[in-house]
Amino acid sequence: MDAIQAIHNRQGVLAYRPDPVPRELVEIVLRAGCAAPSPANTQPWEWIAVNDPELVPVLAGRLIHTQEVGVFGTLLDTPSEFTQNLMALYQDLDQAPWWIVLSRHRRAQLAPPELSSLIRDWELCALGAALGSLMTAAASLGLGTRWFGNPMLDPEPIKELLNIPEELEIIAASPLGYHQQPGKERPEQSLETHHGFSRGDKPALAALLQGRLPWEAVTHFNTYRQS
Ligand SMILES: Cc1cc2nc3c(=O)[nH]c(=O)nc-3n(C[C@H](O)[C@H](O)[C@H](O)COP(=O)(O)O)c2cc1C
């Protein structure tokens, strides 16, 4: 599969089969993650690939809990009847044989402390690029992933579980495994959905979650075109 195909095939997978994924494949995707660009080549990533049968269910359980309580309950303030339906989508997440946990490591102090927030932003950009590369590589091998930012809401239990040192900052976690229903395409949305979305507008938010924005609506040539 070429890179363009893998980029378009990637989707956030929640339902996994328990089939094992050989460590060689996991090493290939980790190396793809490490190939990303970073500010002054600081490479601010630290990866933990977890497949210990004692750790995986605890880690998955932690993420599922934070999804329900932290993301749907607090962040998105989702009505409880919706939360129940949404959480049903996460019921086979704990089947994934591997988890990849990505932390930010402040390897080098690039700039004076007063610029540390800019440096953190740059490092987060690099970590996004790194996890994106890992996910594309996984897709090219027929493996599913999903970006979970929710560990940032409640990092301490995960740090304790995986023995992650204090100075590291957990940024994301992703399951890695074979999906139950591969290859379901999500169509681009209509431009009306794109223009209709505003904060607090829950029906429009639900529509937004259903598919890609039309690429022409969010890309510009030469100068910004007001829609
Ligand atoms: C920074 C970031 C944080 C995310 N956090 C979560 C999360 O905590 N829980 C979750 O279920 N999905 C999370 N996602 C996945 C998105 O919901 C998903 O990527 C998006 O709906 C687009 O779907 P796709 O990945 O299938 O293209 C996150 C994605 C990103 C980039």
PDBQT file of the ligand as one rigid body, heavy atoms in Angstrom, charges set to zero:
ROOT
HETATM    1  C1  LIG A 301      -5.610  15.412  19.831  1.00  0.00    +0.000 C 
HETATM    2  C2  LIG A 301      -6.691  14.346  19.680  1.00  0.00    +0.000 A 
HETATM    3  C3  LIG A 301      -7.306  13.849  20.817  1.00  0.00    +0.000 A 
HETATM    4  C4  LIG A 301      -8.267  12.837  20.705  1.00  0.00    +0.000 A 
HETATM    5  N1  LIG A 301      -8.804  12.314  21.843  1.00  0.00    +0.000 NA
HETATM    6  C5  LIG A 301      -9.722  11.334  21.749  1.00  0.00    +0.000 A 
HETATM    7  C6  LIG A 301     -10.246  10.751  22.933  1.00  0.00    +0.000 A 
HETATM    8  O1  LIG A 301      -9.869  11.094  24.056  1.00  0.00    +0.000 OA
HETATM    9  N2  LIG A 301     -11.173   9.772  22.797  1.00  0.00    +0.000 N 
HETATM   10  C7  LIG A 301     -11.596   9.330  21.582  1.00  0.00    +0.000 A 
HETATM   11  O2  LIG A 301     -12.442   8.435  21.525  1.00  0.00    +0.000 OA
HETATM   12  N3  LIG A 301     -11.090   9.845  20.440  1.00  0.00    +0.000 NA
HETATM   13  C8  LIG A 301     -10.166  10.830  20.488  1.00  0.00    +0.000 A 
HETATM   14  N4  LIG A 301      -9.616  11.343  19.345  1.00  0.00    +0.000 N 
HETATM   15  C9  LIG A 301      -9.987  10.746  18.051  1.00  0.00    +0.000 C 
HETATM   16  C10 LIG A 301     -10.915  11.654  17.250  1.00  0.00    +0.000 C 
HETATM   17  O3  LIG A 301     -12.192  11.697  17.832  1.00  0.00    +0.000 OA
HETATM   18  C11 LIG A 301     -10.967  11.139  15.814  1.00  0.00    +0.000 C 
HETATM   19  O4  LIG A 301      -9.672  11.167  15.268  1.00  0.00    +0.000 OA
HETATM   20  C12 LIG A 301     -11.897  12.006  14.974  1.00  0.00    +0.000 C 
HETATM   21  O5  LIG A 301     -13.242  11.821  15.343  1.00  0.00    +0.000 OA
HETATM   22  C13 LIG A 301     -11.739  11.735  13.494  1.00  0.00    +0.000 C 
HETATM   23  O6  LIG A 301     -11.997  10.374  13.229  1.00  0.00    +0.000 OA
HETATM   24  P1  LIG A 301     -10.931   9.436  12.482  1.00  0.00    +0.000 P 
HETATM   25  O7  LIG A 301      -9.743   9.322  13.388  1.00  0.00    +0.000 OA
HETATM   26  O8  LIG A 301     -11.654   8.137  12.287  1.00  0.00    +0.000 OA
HETATM   27  O9  LIG A 301     -10.556  10.122  11.216  1.00  0.00    +0.000 OA
HETATM   28  C14 LIG A 301      -8.634  12.346  19.426  1.00  0.00    +0.000 A 
HETATM   29  C15 LIG A 301      -7.980  12.835  18.283  1.00  0.00    +0.000 A 
HETATM   30  C16 LIG A 301      -7.001  13.809  18.413  1.00  0.00    +0.000 A 
HETATM   31  C17 LIG A 301      -6.267  14.274  17.174  1.00  0.00    +0.000 C 
ENDROOT
TORSDOF 0
